[in-house]
Amino acid sequence: MAKELSDIGLIGLAVMGQNLALNIADHGFQISVYNRTTEKTDAFVAENPSTPGGLVGTKTLEEFVASLAKPRKAVILVQAGRATDAVIDGLAALFEPGDIIIDGGNALWTDTIRREKALKEKNLRFIGSGVSGGEEGARFGPALMPGGDKAAFKELEPIWNAIAAKVDKKTGKPLMGAAPGKPVKGGVPCSTYIGENGAGHYVKMIHNGIEYGDMQMICEAYDLMKGLLGLSASEMGEIFGKWNKGSLDSFLIEITADILGQKDPASKKAFVDVVLDTAGQKGTGKWTSVNALDMGVAAPTIAESVFSRCLSAIKEERVAASKILKGPKVKFKGKKKALVQAIHDALYCSKICSYAQGFQLMRTAQKEYNWKLNFGKIAQIWRGGCIIRAGFLQRITEAFGRDQKLANLLLDPYFNKTIQAAQDNWRKVVALSAIHGIPAPTFSSSLAYYDGYRSARLPANLLQAQRDFFGAHTYERTDQPRGKFYHIDWPEKKRPQIEV
């Protein structure tokens, strides 16, 4: 029997919104739904008549608001930007003090900060929550990264904990429900309060930046096996399947194995071979890279993964260039098994560097925005539901458990030991990619990041001397305390001359 008022509401019935609404209803919460197109709302409710909690369709925003129990809680899942602002404005005009608006889209964290501030002036509470896992995650258990008013999240927490993905308490492995509509029993929810204002959406952005890096690294491993060893898609699928049983165990490695084993229904060729080599993007990887530049944090692996997608997009230009620009004609003569292992090691080492960069970005951001982020818990909630879910994340949780103030993942004993054991193979693969003309931008930039981070002295001394020469930008000295700056009077005739 339906309740008089719903526990929560949701606006926006595209695929993500529908799936999240069904997930909430499956866990026994009555949910009101509203979409600008009434026909979509009616069809959605009619197609799902018997969920445990119940779906309540509403035809107007006023009806939607009136259907919610106080303090009202409404999730927005519409297009980021102006559409989100428009829905927030509509709700704000109808909500009462203490009511809660939750933005579950991929919002820019600075927009979330702005929105929370504006709503606070109206005595309304705001939560910006990252929701990761795509359509399937939204339906059966996403990773949830809520930020904003902590007291408001306490109101939302029972629902968020219920619908989140669950992992085993001891192993960190994702748990599965008995069947669709039958939620997971027990386990640790992949949801935790991240921090104030835009913290949740910021952490979701970093998740997506890391996701870009993971995907590009996997593509480079595939390309190297194909280009150096001439392996077929099905052979590589078997290799990725084996990798998924070891240290590289992850959702992305698992689906890569499945994709490489898939036949194209039309041509009967390997499916991956008929997919055009142009990658799309929605912008969150770009946001991460731009933010890294803004905050002065080195994140070359993530940035290179974005640039790789940009380069893939100019297909026609690349085809034309391939007829003019020639690379080396060298045939690989090594052993297959040894090279496959080397590529595995290069992928794992590069992955460590990519995550190290992502966590350093979060470490810098918490100082910038006065957040208090728990990096161990962030790694924990990424173990299930989200796109980058992996056994590897348990290692990160353990690393921050050993040292909550860990400056960089590379300094953790486990990750340090792992790279020491595998770096010869990593270097071999990067060298082979250069010798054979096979682009491996994330492998090589990760190695450069590692070598740069472990260097007590970099050639920036010469760079700073150049800056002092042409722009009087000053320099610090090795024989004086940090923070004191000097300038030398360079020969006048060597300076750039400007003719008037």
C-alpha positions in Angstrom: 0.0 0.0 0.0 1.4 3.4 -1.1 2.3 5.9 1.6 0.6 9.3 1.7 4.0 11.0 1.1 7.2 9.7 -0.6 10.5 9.3 1.2 12.4 11.0 -1.7 11.9 12.4 -5.1 13.8 12.3 -8.4 13.7 14.7 -11.3 15.0 13.7 -14.8 14.0 10.3 -16.3 16.7 9.7 -18.8 18.3 6.2 -18.4 20.4 7.2 -15.4 17.5 8.7 -13.6 15.2 5.8 -14.3 17.7 3.3 -13.1 18.5 5.2 -9.9 14.8 5.6 -9.2 14.3 1.8 -9.6 17.3 1.1 -7.3 15.8 3.3 -4.6 12.3 1.7 -5.0 13.9 -1.8 -4.9 15.2 -1.0 -1.4 11.8 -0.2 0.0 11.7 3.6 -0.3 8.7 5.2 -2.0 10.0 7.6 -4.6 8.2 10.4 -6.5 9.4 11.0 -10.0 9.0 14.0 -12.4 10.1 14.6 -15.9 9.5 17.7 -18.1 7.9 15.3 -20.6 4.8 13.9 -18.8 4.5 11.0 -21.3 7.9 9.7 -20.2 6.9 9.8 -16.5 3.6 8.0 -17.2 5.3 5.3 -19.3 8.0 4.7 -16.7 5.6 4.3 -13.9 3.3 2.0 -16.0 6.3 -0.2 -17.0 7.3 -0.7 -13.3 4.1 -1.3 -11.3 5.3 -3.5 -8.5 8.6 -2.3 -6.9 9.0 -2.9 -3.2 8.9 0.8 -2.3 6.7 2.1 -5.1 7.0 4.8 -7.8 4.7 7.8 -7.7 4.4 9.7 -11.0 3.8 13.5 -10.9 2.7 15.7 -13.7 3.9 19.1 -12.5 6.7 20.4 -10.3 4.1 21.6 -7.8 2.6 18.2 -7.6 6.0 16.6 -7.2 7.0 18.9 -4.3 3.6 18.3 -2.5 4.1 14.5 -2.7 7.3 14.5 -0.6 7.6 14.0 3.1 9.4 16.7 5.1 12.2 17.6 5.2 11.7 17.1 1.4 14.6 15.4 -0.4 14.8 15.7 -4.2 17.5 14.2 -6.5 18.3 16.0 -9.7 19.6 14.0 -12.7 19.5 16.3 -15.6 22.1 17.7 -18.0 24.9 19.5 -16.1 25.1 23.3 -16.4 22.1 25.5 -17.2 19.5 22.7 -17.1 20.6 21.8 -13.5 20.4 25.5 -12.5 16.9 25.8 -14.0 15.6 22.8 -12.0 17.3 24.0 -8.8 15.6 27.4 -9.3 12.3 25.8 -9.8 12.6 23.7 -6.7 14.0 26.6 -4.6 10.8 28.6 -5.3 8.6 25.8 -3.9 10.7 24.2 -1.2 10.6 25.3 2.4 13.5 26.0 4.9 15.4 22.8 5.8 14.4 20.9 2.6 17.3 19.2 0.7 18.2 19.4 -3.0 20.7 16.7 -4.2 22.5 17.1 -7.5 23.5 13.6 -8.7 24.9 14.7 -12.1 28.5 15.2 -13.2 28.7 18.8 -12.0 31.8 21.0 -11.9 32.7 21.3 -8.3 32.9 25.1 -8.4 29.3 25.1 -9.6 28.4 23.0 -6.6 30.1 25.5 -4.3 28.2 28.3 -5.9 24.9 26.5 -5.7 25.2 25.5 -2.1 26.1 29.1 -1.1 23.1 30.5 -3.0 20.6 28.0 -1.5 22.0 28.4 2.0 20.9 32.1 1.8 17.4 30.8 1.2 17.7 28.3 4.2 17.7 25.4 1.8 20.2 22.6 2.1 22.3 21.2 -0.8 24.2 18.1 -1.5 26.4 17.5 -4.6 26.9 13.8 -4.9 29.0 12.0 -7.4 27.3 8.9 -8.8 29.6 6.4 -10.5 29.0 3.1 -12.3 27.1 4.1 -15.4 23.6 2.8 -16.1 24.2 -0.6 -14.5 25.7 1.0 -11.4 22.7 3.3 -11.0 20.4 0.4 -11.3 22.1 -2.2 -9.1 24.5 -0.3 -6.9 26.7 2.7 -7.7 29.6 4.2 -5.8 28.3 7.4 -4.2 30.4 10.5 -3.3 28.2 13.0 -1.4 29.5 16.4 -0.3 27.8 19.4 1.2 25.8 20.0 4.4 26.7 17.2 6.8 23.5 17.3 8.7 21.6 17.2 5.4 23.5 14.1 4.4 22.5 12.4 7.7 18.9 12.7 6.4 19.9 11.1 3.1 22.4 8.6 4.4 20.0 5.6 5.0 18.9 5.8 1.4 22.4 6.3 0.0 23.9 3.5 2.0 21.0 1.2 1.0 21.3 1.8 -2.8 25.1 1.9 -3.0 27.2 -1.0 -4.2 28.4 -3.3 -1.4 31.8 -5.0 -0.9 32.9 -7.8 1.4 34.2 -6.4 4.7 37.4 -8.6 4.7 38.4 -8.9 1.0 36.9 -5.7 -0.4 35.5 -7.7 -3.3 32.1 -6.5 -4.8 29.0 -8.4 -3.7 26.2 -9.2 -6.0 22.5 -9.4 -5.3 20.6 -12.7 -5.8 18.7 -11.2 -8.8 17.5 -7.8 -10.2 15.2 -6.3 -7.6 16.7 -8.4 -4.8 19.3 -6.2 -3.1 22.6 -7.3 -1.6 22.4 -8.3 2.0 25.2 -7.2 4.2 28.6 -5.9 3.1 30.1 -2.4 3.3 28.3 0.3 1.3 30.4 2.2 -1.3 29.2 5.5 0.0 30.7 7.9 2.5 30.4 11.6 3.3 33.3 13.2 1.4 33.3 16.8 2.8 31.8 20.2 2.6 30.3 22.0 -0.4 31.9 20.8 -3.7 34.0 18.0 -2.2 31.8 15.2 -3.4 31.8 16.4 -7.0 35.5 17.2 -6.9 36.3 13.6 -5.8 34.0 12.3 -8.6 35.9 14.4 -11.1 39.2 12.9 -9.9 37.6 9.5 -10.2 36.8 10.2 -13.8 40.3 11.6 -14.6 41.8 8.4 -13.2 39.3 6.4 -15.3 40.6 8.2 -18.4 44.1 7.1 -17.5 43.1 3.5 -16.8 41.3 3.2 -20.1 44.2 4.7 -22.2 46.8 2.5 -20.4 44.8 -0.6 -21.3 44.5 0.6 -24.9 48.3 1.0 -25.0 48.8 -2.5 -23.7 46.5 -3.8 -26.4 48.2 -1.8 -29.1 51.7 -3.0 -28.1 50.6 -6.6 -28.1 49.0 -6.1 -31.4 51.8 -4.1 -33.0 54.8 -6.0 -31.6 53.5 -9.5 -31.4 50.7 -9.4 -34.0 48.3 -11.1 -31.6 44.6 -11.5 -32.6 41.8 -9.9 -30.6 40.8 -13.3 -29.2 44.4 -14.1 -28.1 44.6 -10.7 -26.4 41.2 -11.4 -24.8 42.6 -14.5 -23.2 45.6 -12.6 -21.9 43.4 -9.9 -20.3 41.3 -12.6 -18.8 44.3 -14.1 -17.1 45.4 -10.6 -16.0 42.0 -10.1 -14.4 42.8 -13.0 -12.0 45.9 -11.3 -10.6 47.1 -7.9 -9.5 45.3 -6.1 -12.4 41.9 -7.5 -11.3 39.4 -4.8 -12.2 36.1 -4.0 -14.0 37.9 -2.4 -16.9 40.3 -5.3 -17.4 37.3 -7.7 -17.2 35.3 -5.9 -19.8 38.3 -5.5 -22.0 38.7 -9.3 -22.1 35.0 -9.6 -23.0 35.2 -7.0 -25.7 38.2 -8.6 -27.3 36.4 -12.0 -27.4 33.3 -10.5 -29.0 32.5 -11.1 -32.7 30.7 -8.5 -34.8 27.2 -9.8 -35.5 27.2 -8.2 -39.0 30.7 -9.1 -40.4 31.6 -12.0 -38.0 35.0 -10.3 -37.6 36.5 -9.4 -34.2 34.1 -6.7 -32.9 37.0 -4.4 -31.8 38.4 -4.5 -35.4 35.3 -2.9 -36.8 35.1 -0.1 -34.3 36.4 3.3 -35.6 39.4 4.5 -33.7 37.9 7.8 -32.6 37.1 8.3 -28.9 34.5 10.6 -27.5 34.7 12.4 -24.1 32.3 14.3 -21.8 34.8 16.7 -20.3 35.6 15.4 -16.8 39.1 14.2 -17.8 39.7 17.7 -19.2 38.4 19.3 -16.0 40.9 17.2 -14.0 43.8 18.1 -16.3 43.0 21.8 -16.2 42.6 21.7 -12.4 46.0 20.1 -12.1 47.5 22.9 -14.1 45.6 25.5 -12.1 46.9 24.0 -8.8 50.4 23.3 -10.0 50.1 19.5 -9.5 51.9 17.2 -11.9 49.3 14.9 -13.4 50.8 14.0 -16.8 49.3 10.5 -17.1 45.8 11.8 -16.8 46.5 14.7 -19.1 48.1 12.4 -21.7 45.0 10.2 -21.7 42.9 13.3 -22.5 45.3 14.4 -25.3 45.2 10.8 -26.7 41.4 11.1 -27.1 41.9 14.5 -28.8 44.4 13.0 -31.2 42.1 10.1 -32.0 39.4 12.5 -33.0 41.2 13.9 -36.0 40.9 10.7 -37.9 41.0 12.1 -41.4 44.0 14.2 -40.7 45.8 11.2 -39.2 45.0 9.1 -42.3 46.4 11.8 -44.5 49.5 12.2 -42.3 50.2 8.5 -42.3 50.9 8.7 -46.1 53.5 11.4 -45.6 55.1 10.8 -42.1 57.1 7.6 -41.8 58.3 5.8 -38.7 60.8 3.0 -38.1 60.6 -0.3 -39.8 61.9 -2.6 -37.1 60.5 -6.1 -36.4 60.3 -7.3 -32.8 62.4 -10.5 -32.3 62.0 -11.2 -28.6 60.0 -13.8 -26.8 56.2 -13.5 -26.7 55.8 -14.7 -23.0 58.4 -12.3 -21.7 57.0 -9.3 -23.6 53.4 -10.0 -22.4 54.7 -10.0 -18.8 56.7 -6.8 -19.5 53.5 -5.1 -20.8 51.6 -6.3 -17.8 54.3 -4.8 -15.5 54.3 -1.5 -17.4 50.5 -1.3 -17.1 50.6 -1.9 -13.4 53.5 0.6 -12.7 51.8 3.2 -14.8 48.5 2.6 -13.0 50.3 3.2 -9.7 51.6 6.6 -10.9 48.2 7.6 -12.3 46.5 7.0 -9.0 49.4 8.7 -7.1 48.7 11.8 -9.3 44.9 11.7 -8.6 45.4 11.4 -4.8 48.0 14.2 -4.9 45.4 16.4 -6.6 42.9 15.7 -3.9 45.5 16.3 -1.2 46.2 19.8 -2.7 42.5 20.5 -3.2 41.7 19.9 0.4 44.1 22.6 1.4 42.8 25.0 -1.3 39.1 24.5 -0.2 39.6 23.7 3.5 38.2 20.2 3.2 39.1 17.3 5.3 39.3 14.3 3.0 39.7 10.7 4.2 41.8 9.2 1.3 41.5 5.7 2.7 37.7 5.9 2.7 37.7 7.4 -0.8 39.7 4.4 -2.0 37.3 2.1 -0.1 34.1 3.4 -1.8 35.8 3.0 -5.2 36.2 -0.7 -4.7 32.6 -1.5 -5.9 30.0 0.1 -8.1 32.2 2.5 -10.0 34.0 2.2 -13.3 37.5 2.1 -11.8 36.6 -0.6 -9.2 39.5 -2.9 -8.7 41.3 -5.1 -6.2 44.1 -2.6 -6.5 42.1 -0.1 -4.5 42.3 -2.3 -1.4 46.1 -1.7 -1.5 45.5 2.1 -1.5 43.1 1.8 1.5 45.8 -0.2 3.3 48.5 2.4 2.4 46.5 5.2 3.9 45.7 2.9 6.9 49.5 2.7 7.5 50.0 6.4 7.1 47.1 8.9 6.9 49.5 11.7 6.0 51.2 9.7 3.1 52.5 12.4 0.7 52.5 10.1 -2.4 51.4 6.6 -3.0 54.9 5.9 -4.5 56.3 6.3 -1.0 54.2 3.5 0.5 56.2 0.3 1.1 53.9 -1.9 -1.0 53.9 0.4 -4.0 57.6 1.1 -3.7 58.4 -2.6 -3.6 56.1 -3.3 -6.5 57.7 -0.7 -8.8 61.2 -1.8 -7.8 60.4 -5.3 -8.9 58.7 -4.3 -12.1 60.5 -1.2 -13.4 63.0 -3.0 -15.6 60.1 -4.4 -17.6 58.4 -1.0 -17.6 61.5 0.7 -19.0 61.8 -2.1 -21.6 58.3 -1.6 -22.8 58.6 2.2 -23.0 61.9 1.8 -25.0 60.4 -0.7 -27.3 57.4 1.5 -28.0 59.8 4.3 -29.0 62.0 2.0 -31.1 59.1 0.5 -33.0 57.1 3.7 -33.4 54.1 2.6 -31.3 52.6 5.5 -29.3 52.5 4.8 -25.6 51.9 8.3 -24.1 50.6 7.2 -20.6 53.2 4.5 -20.2 56.0 6.9 -21.0 54.6 9.9 -19.2 54.1 7.8 -16.1 57.7 6.6 -16.2 58.9 10.2 -16.6 56.7 11.2 -13.7 58.3 8.4 -11.6 61.8 9.4 -12.6 61.1 13.0 -11.9 59.6 12.4 -8.5 62.5 10.3 -7.4 65.1 12.8 -8.5 66.7 14.9 -5.8 67.8 17.4 -8.4 66.1 18.3 -11.6 67.3 20.6 -14.5 64.9 23.3 -13.3 68.0 25.2 -12.0 68.9 25.9 -15.6 65.3 26.8 -16.4 65.2 29.3 -13.5 68.5 30.8 -14.6 67.0 31.4 -18.1 63.9 33.0 -16.5 66.2 35.3 -14.5 68.2 36.2 -17.7 65.3 37.3 -19.9 62.7 38.4 -17.4 64.5 39.1 -14.1 62.3 36.5 -12.4 64.9 35.9 -9.7 66.2 32.6 -8.3 66.9 30.8 -5.1 70.4 29.5 -4.2 71.5 26.1 -3.1 73.8 27.6 -0.5 71.1 29.8 1.1 67.8 29.1 3.0 64.7 28.5 0.9 62.5 31.6 0.5 65.3 34.1 -0.3 65.4 35.3 -3.9 68.3 36.8 -5.9 68.9 38.4 -9.2 72.1 38.7 -11.2 72.8 41.6 -13.6 73.2 39.9 -16.9 75.1 41.5 -19.9 72.9 44.2 -21.4 73.8 43.2 -25.0 72.5 39.7 -24.5 69.0 40.8 -23.5 66.2 40.9 -26.1 66.3 44.3 -27.8 63.0 46.0 -28.8 63.1 48.5 -31.7 60.7 51.4 -31.4 
